[in-house]
Amino acid sequence: MDLHFWIFVVGLPLVLFAVAYSQCFWTNFLNCLLIILCSALSFNYAQLLANLINDQAPEWSAFTEFACMWLVFIITFLIGKLICNQLSKFPVRMGEKYDTAFDWVGCGLQTIVLYGWICFSLFASPVGDDGFIQMMRGGIPSSVAQAYGTIIMGLPSNLGMGIGGQPFDVGKYASTRTQRAADEVNHDKK
């Protein structure tokens, strides 16, 4: 099997689960909400910020959207986490009988949401390797990313909250971004 498969389908979910495992349900639930909010904010502002950077440094064009997306995500997540930690200083427990079950549910929920966001952001990644492009056009990460994009980005835009009133098409977004990465690699090979 391909190295990309092992990294993005096996390794990444296990790492995300391990990170979330030590937290209680309430913390994982709040983190899920923060991930959703921050990913929507970063997606909406990354292209604008990337265009500003590309006007000044066009040679970075393949990398800027992905970098801006993650920069905005990390900054907004850290600010949101600081605010949550100030407002919710103590974890909410469900009672000893239910703690373990709820903690597992919260851990699984956070793993799924964060994995979905990571996979969705990979559409804008500058990686143009053939195996990576194939994985993002039809593998498990692509399916997860399509579902995440449809629910988190597409649903609000179909309800009239899209940029300029336009509904967001996840398939079109994915194909333009992966094609851009492939074109960059093909251009560099010539």
Secondary structure by P-SEA (a helix, b strand, c coil): cccccccccccaaaaaaaaaccccaaaaaaaaaaaaaaaaaaaacaaaaaaaaaaacccccccaaaaaaaaaaaaaaaaaaaaaaaaccbbbbcccccaaaaaaaaaaaaaaaaaaaaaaaccccccccaaaaaaaaccaaaaaaaaaaacccccccccccccccccccaaaaaaaaaaaaaaaaaaaac
